Amino acid sequence: MRIVSMMVGLFWLLGIAMAEPMDRQMQLANLDESVMVIYPAAATTQHTVTIFTDVLCPYCRALHQNLTDLTDHGITVRFVPFPLMAESKPILESIWCAPKDQQHFLLDAAMIYGKFKARPCDAPILAKAQAAAKAMQVFGTPSIFLEDGRKVSGFMSPKEIRAGLNGELDFDTWQRTNPQ
């Protein structure tokens, strides 16, 4: 946490920046796994990324369609629901209300094939996910969090994510040069 101040007109604003990478790293470590659909690495996990996603977000869908490009390279991917559109909420609720052993199939069906019939469901998990998103300053999808707490907002190809995790790409520079 750090104190932030700035002058706006004749007034000084003082606030606290809550979501620094170290804070996010702790938030990621404490994020309740019940709010996630987790795709484990195909072999030994070398890295873990957490992605706030929306089933109707075209960039989220593109990333999901190439998910094996991450998991096959030792990256565990944890998806957290973040419905940006009203139409997404009942779909995400249905997926997260399903038994854990069906959630992968249902999320894949919604993301890859675009076919999913939402069923009425009360998913308190979405409220938990929304609270986590707010605390971590998630404003759009996909929002990709690295295990060290850094956040990348917007689409990155699996190849770029792998390069960044392996130290071959500077995420901060990428973020500034690829605004979404």
VOPAGU-2260 file (C-alpha; in pm, 1 decimal, decimal comma):
REM VOPAGU-2260
SITE   aa  ch    i         X         Y         Z
SITE  MET   A    0       0,0       0,0       0,0
SITE  ARG   A    1     125,6     349,3     -76,9
SITE  ILE   A    2       1,8     702,3     -21,7
SITE  VAL   A    3     -82,8     885,5    -342,8
SITE  SER   A    4    -135,2    1259,0    -372,6
SITE  MET   A    5    -203,9    1483,8    -669,4
SITE  MET   A    6    -317,7    1836,2    -735,3
SITE  VAL   A    7    -649,7    1880,0    -914,0
SITE  GLY   A    8    -721,4    2245,7    -980,9
SITE  LEU   A    9    -671,8    2415,9    -647,6
SITE  PHE   A   10    -721,9    2100,2    -442,2
SITE  TRP   A   11    -487,5    1823,6    -332,9
SITE  LEU   A   12    -630,9    1475,4    -340,3
SITE  LEU   A   13    -485,9    1222,2    -103,0
SITE  GLY   A   14    -557,8     854,7    -131,3
SITE  ILE   A   15    -422,5     509,5     -92,7
SITE  ALA   A   16    -324,9     293,9    -387,6
SITE  MET   A   17    -437,6     -47,9    -271,5
SITE  ALA   A   18    -351,9    -281,3    -553,5
SITE  GLU   A   19      24,9    -275,5    -577,5
SITE  PRO   A   20     184,7    -596,3    -708,9
SITE  MET   A   21     279,3    -719,4    -359,6
SITE  ASP   A   22     -77,2    -661,2    -239,0
SITE  ARG   A   23    -210,9    -841,2    -547,2
SITE  GLN   A   24      27,2   -1130,2    -489,7
SITE  MET   A   25    -122,0   -1177,7    -142,8
SITE  GLN   A   26    -475,9   -1137,7    -279,8
SITE  LEU   A   27    -406,1   -1400,7    -546,5
SITE  ALA   A   28    -267,6   -1640,3    -286,4
SITE  ASN   A   29    -578,3   -1590,9     -70,7
SITE  LEU   A   30    -831,6   -1604,8    -354,9
SITE  ASP   A   31   -1091,4   -1869,9    -274,4
SITE  GLU   A   32   -1057,8   -2159,6    -518,9
SITE  SER   A   33   -1436,4   -2201,5    -516,8
SITE  VAL   A   34   -1457,7   -1891,1    -738,9
SITE  MET   A   35   -1225,5   -2044,8   -1000,2
SITE  VAL   A   36   -1233,0   -2300,7   -1274,1
SITE  ILE   A   37    -876,6   -2431,2   -1275,7
SITE  TYR   A   38    -703,1   -2584,2   -1575,7
SITE  PRO   A   39    -390,2   -2752,7   -1440,0
SITE  ALA   A   40     -63,6   -2764,1   -1629,4
SITE  ALA   A   41     -30,1   -3080,3   -1838,2
SITE  ALA   A   42     294,8   -3167,6   -1661,4
SITE  THR   A   43     469,7   -3006,5   -1365,5
SITE  THR   A   44     338,4   -2656,7   -1294,2
SITE  GLN   A   45     606,9   -2398,0   -1363,3
SITE  HIS   A   46     380,4   -2091,9   -1348,2
SITE  THR   A   47      24,3   -2002,1   -1255,1
SITE  VAL   A   48    -184,7   -1725,7   -1409,8
SITE  THR   A   49    -524,6   -1605,1   -1292,9
SITE  ILE   A   50    -757,1   -1464,5   -1558,5
SITE  PHE   A   51   -1075,8   -1269,7   -1491,5
SITE  THR   A   52   -1297,9   -1364,4   -1784,3
SITE  ASP   A   53   -1637,5   -1305,6   -1943,9
SITE  VAL   A   54   -1793,3   -1569,6   -2170,8
SITE  LEU   A   55   -1914,8   -1304,9   -2416,7
SITE  CYS   A   56   -1581,2   -1121,2   -2438,6
SITE  PRO   A   57   -1426,8   -1198,6   -2780,9
SITE  TYR   A   58   -1071,1   -1158,7   -2647,2
SITE  CYS   A   59   -1142,7   -1395,2   -2357,5
SITE  ARG   A   60   -1282,6   -1647,6   -2602,4
SITE  ALA   A   61    -975,7   -1621,9   -2826,5
SITE  LEU   A   62    -749,7   -1677,3   -2526,3
SITE  HIS   A   63    -959,0   -1971,4   -2404,5
SITE  GLN   A   64    -951,2   -2136,2   -2748,1
SITE  ASN   A   65    -570,7   -2148,9   -2721,2
SITE  LEU   A   66    -565,1   -2260,6   -2357,9
SITE  THR   A   67    -369,6   -2579,5   -2427,0
SITE  ASP   A   68     -84,5   -2362,4   -2555,7
SITE  LEU   A   69     -42,9   -2254,1   -2192,4
SITE  THR   A   70    -121,0   -2575,7   -2006,7
SITE  ASP   A   71     101,7   -2783,8   -2237,2
SITE  HIS   A   72     390,9   -2554,2   -2141,6
SITE  GLY   A   73     360,4   -2599,6   -1764,4
SITE  ILE   A   74     123,0   -2310,4   -1692,0
SITE  THR   A   75    -177,4   -2364,7   -1466,0
SITE  VAL   A   76    -461,2   -2130,1   -1560,6
SITE  ARG   A   77    -721,1   -2019,7   -1304,9
SITE  PHE   A   78   -1033,7   -1856,3   -1450,5
SITE  VAL   A   79   -1242,8   -1624,0   -1234,4
SITE  PRO   A   80   -1584,6   -1509,1   -1361,5
SITE  PHE   A   81   -1625,4   -1139,3   -1430,5
SITE  PRO   A   82   -1950,5   -1069,5   -1618,6
SITE  LEU   A   83   -1916,5    -737,9   -1798,2
SITE  MET   A   84   -2241,8    -776,1   -1989,1
SITE  ALA   A   85   -2580,7    -849,4   -1837,6
SITE  GLU   A   86   -2622,4   -1142,4   -2077,7
SITE  SER   A   87   -2307,3   -1303,5   -1936,8
SITE  LYS   A   88   -2422,1   -1322,9   -1577,2
SITE  PRO   A   89   -2677,0   -1608,4   -1609,1
SITE  ILE   A   90   -2432,0   -1809,9   -1821,5
SITE  LEU   A   91   -2149,7   -1766,3   -1570,9
SITE  GLU   A   92   -2384,5   -1841,5   -1280,6
SITE  SER   A   93   -2491,2   -2167,2   -1447,6
SITE  ILE   A   94   -2129,8   -2270,7   -1504,1
SITE  TRP   A   95   -2019,3   -2188,2   -1150,9
SITE  CYS   A   96   -2330,6   -2351,4    -997,0
SITE  ALA   A   97   -2253,9   -2678,6   -1172,5
SITE  PRO   A   98   -2062,3   -2952,4    -992,1
SITE  LYS   A   99   -1685,3   -2895,4   -1004,6
SITE  ASP   A  100   -1631,6   -3195,3   -1232,4
SITE  GLN   A  101   -1860,1   -3040,0   -1498,5
SITE  GLN   A  102   -1733,3   -2681,6   -1488,8
SITE  HIS   A  103   -1447,0   -2735,4   -1736,7
SITE  PHE   A  104   -1682,6   -2885,8   -1992,6
SITE  LEU   A  105   -1940,8   -2610,0   -1948,5
SITE  LEU   A  106   -1686,6   -2326,7   -1960,7
SITE  ASP   A  107   -1531,3   -2481,4   -2273,3
SITE  ALA   A  108   -1875,3   -2512,1   -2435,3
SITE  ALA   A  109   -1952,1   -2147,3   -2368,1
SITE  MET   A  110   -1608,7   -2012,8   -2464,6
SITE  ILE   A  111   -1511,9   -2231,7   -2758,2
SITE  TYR   A  112   -1844,0   -2318,1   -2917,1
SITE  GLY   A  113   -2049,0   -2019,0   -2803,8
SITE  LYS   A  114   -2331,9   -2252,8   -2713,0
SITE  PHE   A  115   -2470,2   -2259,6   -2368,4
SITE  LYS   A  116   -2819,3   -2263,0   -2229,0
SITE  ALA   A  117   -2824,3   -2085,7   -1895,3
SITE  ARG   A  118   -3027,5   -2240,7   -1617,3
SITE  PRO   A  119   -3163,5   -2042,3   -1323,1
SITE  CYS   A  120   -2919,2   -2053,7   -1038,8
SITE  ASP   A  121   -2821,9   -1851,0    -737,3
SITE  ALA   A  122   -2443,3   -1830,2    -741,5
SITE  PRO   A  123   -2305,1   -1646,3    -439,3
SITE  ILE   A  124   -1967,4   -1729,7    -591,8
SITE  LEU   A  125   -2016,2   -1447,3    -843,2
SITE  ALA   A  126   -2048,8   -1197,5    -558,3
SITE  LYS   A  127   -1720,0   -1327,6    -411,7
SITE  ALA   A  128   -1554,4   -1302,5    -753,2
SITE  GLN   A  129   -1687,0    -947,8    -801,5
SITE  ALA   A  130   -1549,0    -845,7    -461,7
SITE  ALA   A  131   -1208,2    -990,1    -551,1
SITE  ALA   A  132   -1217,8    -812,2    -888,1
SITE  LYS   A  133   -1296,1    -481,3    -721,2
SITE  ALA   A  134   -1016,4    -522,9    -467,0
SITE  MET   A  135    -771,3    -608,4    -745,0
SITE  GLN   A  136    -887,8    -320,8    -966,9
SITE  VAL   A  137   -1025,8    -533,4   -1248,5
SITE  PHE   A  138   -1218,8    -313,2   -1489,4
SITE  GLY   A  139   -1223,6    -522,4   -1805,2
SITE  THR   A  140   -1161,1    -863,8   -1952,0
SITE  PRO   A  141    -944,6   -1044,7   -1993,3
SITE  SER   A  142    -745,9    -928,0   -1691,4
SITE  ILE   A  143    -444,4   -1152,5   -1652,8
SITE  PHE   A  144    -263,2   -1173,2   -1319,3
SITE  LEU   A  145      80,3   -1324,6   -1292,7
SITE  GLU   A  146     186,6   -1509,9    -980,6
SITE  ASP   A  147     405,0   -1213,9    -873,4
SITE  GLY   A  148      99,7    -984,5    -870,0
SITE  ARG   A  149     156,0    -801,0   -1196,7
SITE  LYS   A  150    -158,8    -737,0   -1398,9
SITE  VAL   A  151    -197,1    -728,1   -1775,1
SITE  SER   A  152    -526,4    -581,8   -1895,0
SITE  GLY   A  153    -642,3    -696,4   -2235,8
SITE  PHE   A  154    -561,3    -976,0   -2475,3
SITE  MET   A  155    -218,8   -1134,8   -2490,6
SITE  SER   A  156    -148,2   -1438,1   -2700,5
SITE  PRO   A  157     -41,0   -1751,6   -2514,4
SITE  LYS   A  158     301,0   -1712,3   -2678,7
SITE  GLU   A  159     334,3   -1360,6   -2530,8
SITE  ILE   A  160     220,2   -1479,5   -2188,1
SITE  ARG   A  161     476,4   -1761,5   -2195,4
SITE  ALA   A  162     751,2   -1522,1   -2309,8
SITE  GLY   A  163     669,9   -1282,8   -2025,1
SITE  LEU   A  164     663,4   -1556,1   -1763,7
SITE  ASN   A  165     999,3   -1682,6   -1888,7
SITE  GLY   A  166    1154,6   -1334,3   -1871,6
SITE  GLU   A  167    1171,0   -1290,7   -2249,7
SITE  LEU   A  168     908,9   -1012,3   -2262,5
SITE  ASP   A  169     866,9    -713,3   -2031,8
SITE  PHE   A  170     496,5    -704,2   -1941,7
SITE  ASP   A  171     507,8    -341,2   -1829,6
SITE  THR   A  172     651,3    -225,6   -2162,8
SITE  TRP   A  173     408,3    -450,2   -2351,1
SITE  GLN   A  174     114,4    -301,2   -2158,7
SITE  ARG   A  175     216,3      56,5   -2243,4
SITE  THR   A  176     269,0     -19,1   -2612,3
SITE  ASN   A  177     -43,2    -234,0   -2656,7
SITE  PRO   A  178    -330,1     -42,0   -2495,1
SITE  GLN   A  179    -660,1    -222,8   -2532,1
